Amino acid sequence: MLLLQHRGQDAAGIVTQEGRKFFMHKAKGMVKDVFRTRNMRALPGTVGLGSAATRPPEMPPARKKPSRST
């Protein structure tokens, strides 16, 4: 996930599975800060799925169309 990360990163999380139970770790920030070794070792299971979320770029407010007078 470190290789897929980019500057607009907003949050990251991971879910693991052990038997019929799921375990989650998530937080705001960059992958390198969210996925610390101590957090990963605390997650039980042998299967996991990670995600990195980004926020959309700041967009200027939409312009109003001029009204037509008849």
N, CA and C atoms as a LAMMPS dump frame, in Angstrom:
ITEM: TIMESTEP
0
ITEM: NUMBER OF ATOMS
210
ITEM: BOX BOUNDS ff ff ff
-5.0000000000000000e+02 5.0000000000000000e+02
-5.0000000000000000e+02 5.0000000000000000e+02
-5.0000000000000000e+02 5.0000000000000000e+02
ITEM: ATOMS id mol type element x y z
1 1 1 N 0.83 -1.186 0
2 1 2 C 0 0 0
3 1 3 C 0.872 1.246 0
4 2 1 N 2.064 1.144 0.534
5 2 2 C 2.954 2.306 0.514
6 2 3 C 3.237 2.754 -0.916
7 3 1 N 3.359 1.803 -1.828
8 3 2 C 3.654 2.148 -3.218
9 3 3 C 2.468 2.781 -3.926
10 4 1 N 1.255 2.525 -3.455
11 4 2 C 0.053 3.064 -4.088
12 4 3 C -0.349 4.424 -3.525
13 5 1 N 0.266 4.822 -2.457
14 5 2 C -0.105 6.047 -1.762
15 5 3 C 0.29 7.279 -2.57
16 6 1 N -0.44 8.347 -2.379
17 6 2 C -0.08 9.626 -3.001
18 6 3 C -0.379 10.76 -2.038
19 7 1 N -0.054 11.971 -2.451
20 7 2 C -0.098 13.116 -1.534
21 7 3 C -1.478 13.46 -1.001
22 8 1 N -2.538 13.142 -1.697
23 8 2 C -3.878 13.51 -1.259
24 8 3 C -4.482 12.579 -0.233
25 9 1 N -3.662 11.725 0.319
26 9 2 C -4.143 10.7 1.254
27 9 3 C -4.875 11.321 2.447
28 10 1 N -6.006 10.777 2.788
29 10 2 C -6.795 11.288 3.902
30 10 3 C -6.905 10.276 5.035
31 11 1 N -7.037 8.991 4.722
32 11 2 C -7.215 7.967 5.747
33 11 3 C -6.853 6.595 5.184
34 12 1 N -6.63 5.655 6.087
35 12 2 C -6.308 4.285 5.678
36 12 3 C -6.872 3.322 6.715
37 13 1 N -7.106 2.088 6.28
38 13 2 C -7.625 1.093 7.207
39 13 3 C -7.34 -0.311 6.716
40 14 1 N -7.466 -1.259 7.622
41 14 2 C -7.278 -2.66 7.281
42 14 3 C -8.248 -3.493 8.111
43 15 1 N -8.772 -4.544 7.494
44 15 2 C -9.647 -5.496 8.175
45 15 3 C -9.03 -6.877 7.992
46 16 1 N -8.961 -7.648 9.074
47 16 2 C -8.493 -9.024 8.992
48 16 3 C -9.601 -9.963 9.44
49 17 1 N -9.465 -11.221 9.059
50 17 2 C -10.472 -12.216 9.422
51 17 3 C -9.799 -13.414 10.074
52 18 1 N -10.418 -13.849 11.166
53 18 2 C -10.002 -15.082 11.833
54 18 3 C -11.272 -15.863 12.134
55 19 1 N -11.441 -16.977 11.433
56 19 2 C -12.68 -17.741 11.595
57 19 3 C -13.86 -16.932 11.107
58 20 1 N -14.849 -16.726 11.973
59 20 2 C -16.041 -15.96 11.596
60 20 3 C -16.007 -14.541 12.156
61 21 1 N -14.867 -14.111 12.691
62 21 2 C -14.751 -12.773 13.276
63 21 3 C -13.865 -11.881 12.415
64 22 1 N -14.2 -10.596 12.411
65 22 2 C -13.433 -9.591 11.689
66 22 3 C -12.836 -8.601 12.682
67 23 1 N -11.641 -8.099 12.358
68 23 2 C -10.938 -7.148 13.217
69 23 3 C -10.485 -5.989 12.34
70 24 1 N -10.606 -4.761 12.876
71 24 2 C -10.343 -3.581 12.069
72 24 3 C -9.388 -2.621 12.77
73 25 1 N -8.556 -1.984 11.959
74 25 2 C -7.737 -0.864 12.419
75 25 3 C -7.826 0.202 11.343
76 26 1 N -8.226 1.428 11.712
77 26 2 C -8.32 2.524 10.757
78 26 3 C -7.998 3.832 11.465
79 27 1 N -7.542 4.794 10.674
80 27 2 C -7.229 6.115 11.227
81 27 3 C -7.035 7.106 10.088
82 28 1 N -7.089 8.367 10.404
83 28 2 C -6.794 9.414 9.431
84 28 3 C -5.28 9.533 9.306
85 29 1 N -4.825 9.812 8.096
86 29 2 C -3.406 10.024 7.88
87 29 3 C -2.849 9.18 6.757
88 30 1 N -1.547 9.256 6.592
89 30 2 C -0.834 8.542 5.543
90 30 3 C -0.679 7.069 5.925
91 31 1 N -0.533 6.218 4.911
92 31 2 C -0.388 4.778 5.13
93 31 3 C 0.76 4.495 6.096
94 32 1 N 1.905 5.145 5.902
95 32 2 C 3.068 4.877 6.748
96 32 3 C 2.822 5.227 8.212
97 33 1 N 1.881 6.121 8.474
98 33 2 C 1.558 6.501 9.851
99 33 3 C 0.44 5.65 10.445
100 34 1 N -0.501 5.226 9.623
101 34 2 C -1.647 4.441 10.101
102 34 3 C -1.264 2.986 10.326
103 35 1 N -0.524 2.409 9.386
104 35 2 C -0.161 0.991 9.468
105 35 3 C 1.183 0.815 10.158
106 36 1 N 1.218 1.014 11.448
107 36 2 C 2.442 0.807 12.234
108 36 3 C 2.575 -0.68 12.55
109 37 1 N 3.797 -1.144 12.729
110 37 2 C 4.054 -2.56 12.994
111 37 3 C 3.273 -3.054 14.199
112 38 1 N 3.236 -2.261 15.27
113 38 2 C 2.532 -2.692 16.485
114 38 3 C 1.039 -2.881 16.239
115 39 1 N 0.444 -2.046 15.369
116 39 2 C -0.977 -2.182 15.05
117 39 3 C -1.249 -3.429 14.216
118 40 1 N -0.361 -3.717 13.294
119 40 2 C -0.543 -4.881 12.424
120 40 3 C -0.367 -6.181 13.202
121 41 1 N 0.563 -6.219 14.13
122 41 2 C 0.773 -7.422 14.936
123 41 3 C -0.4 -7.697 15.871
124 42 1 N -1.126 -6.663 16.229
125 42 2 C -2.269 -6.825 17.144
126 42 3 C -3.506 -7.366 16.434
127 43 1 N -3.523 -7.351 15.096
128 43 2 C -4.679 -7.837 14.347
129 43 3 C -4.559 -9.341 14.123
130 44 1 N -5.483 -10.141 14.668
131 44 2 C -5.455 -11.59 14.452
132 44 3 C -5.94 -11.944 13.046
133 45 1 N -5.646 -13.146 12.622
134 45 2 C -6.146 -13.642 11.35
135 45 3 C -5.047 -13.84 10.331
136 46 1 N -5.409 -14.526 9.257
137 46 2 C -4.46 -14.808 8.191
138 46 3 C -4.859 -14.169 6.873
139 47 1 N -6.018 -13.523 6.836
140 47 2 C -6.509 -12.855 5.637
141 47 3 C -6.808 -11.414 5.983
142 48 1 N -6.433 -10.481 5.111
143 48 2 C -6.706 -9.079 5.375
144 48 3 C -6.988 -8.302 4.103
145 49 1 N -7.642 -7.164 4.263
146 49 2 C -7.96 -6.279 3.153
147 49 3 C -7.68 -4.858 3.611
148 50 1 N -6.871 -4.128 2.858
149 50 2 C -6.528 -2.756 3.22
150 50 3 C -7.126 -1.764 2.248
151 51 1 N -7.263 -0.528 2.709
152 51 2 C -7.825 0.527 1.885
153 51 3 C -7.185 1.853 2.244
154 52 1 N -6.964 2.677 1.229
155 52 2 C -6.469 4.039 1.437
156 52 3 C -7.445 4.987 0.768
157 53 1 N -7.98 5.917 1.515
158 53 2 C -8.988 6.842 0.996
159 53 3 C -8.371 8.207 0.737
160 54 1 N -8.848 8.85 -0.303
161 54 2 C -8.372 10.188 -0.629
162 54 3 C -9.537 11.149 -0.634
163 55 1 N -9.249 12.363 -0.353
164 55 2 C -10.288 13.386 -0.426
165 55 3 C -10.225 14.015 -1.817
166 56 1 N -11.353 14.493 -2.315
167 56 2 C -11.341 15.115 -3.642
168 56 3 C -10.574 16.434 -3.6
169 57 1 N -9.973 16.834 -4.7
170 57 2 C -9.261 18.106 -4.718
171 57 3 C -10.237 19.261 -4.47
172 58 1 N -9.719 20.319 -3.932
173 58 2 C -10.557 21.498 -3.688
174 58 3 C -11.029 22.053 -5.02
175 59 1 N -12.308 22.299 -5.101
176 59 2 C -12.867 22.821 -6.342
177 59 3 C -13.436 24.212 -6.081
178 60 1 N -13.286 25.106 -7.055
179 60 2 C -13.893 26.436 -6.873
180 60 3 C -15.411 26.315 -6.884
181 61 1 N -16.101 27.229 -6.232
182 61 2 C -17.562 27.169 -6.233
183 61 3 C -18.105 27.297 -7.657
184 62 1 N -19.204 26.627 -7.916
185 62 2 C -19.825 26.681 -9.242
186 62 3 C -20.362 28.078 -9.503
187 63 1 N -20.194 28.502 -10.735
188 63 2 C -20.727 29.828 -11.112
189 63 3 C -22.209 29.71 -11.429
190 64 1 N -22.936 30.727 -11.057
191 64 2 C -24.36 30.763 -11.387
192 64 3 C -24.502 31.226 -12.825
193 65 1 N -25.423 30.589 -13.552
194 65 2 C -25.685 31.01 -14.913
195 65 3 C -26.462 32.335 -14.883
196 66 1 N -26.109 33.248 -15.776
197 66 2 C -26.862 34.517 -15.784
198 66 3 C -28.308 34.256 -16.18
199 67 1 N -29.199 34.957 -15.523
200 67 2 C -30.62 34.772 -15.836
201 67 3 C -30.965 35.577 -17.08
202 68 1 N -31.865 35.029 -17.849
203 68 2 C -32.307 35.714 -19.066
204 68 3 C -33.592 36.467 -18.759
205 69 1 N -33.593 37.721 -19.104
206 69 2 C -34.826 38.474 -18.913
207 69 3 C -35.555 38.552 -20.242
208 70 1 N -36.858 38.426 -20.205
209 70 2 C -37.641 38.438 -21.438
210 70 3 C -38.466 39.682 -21.548
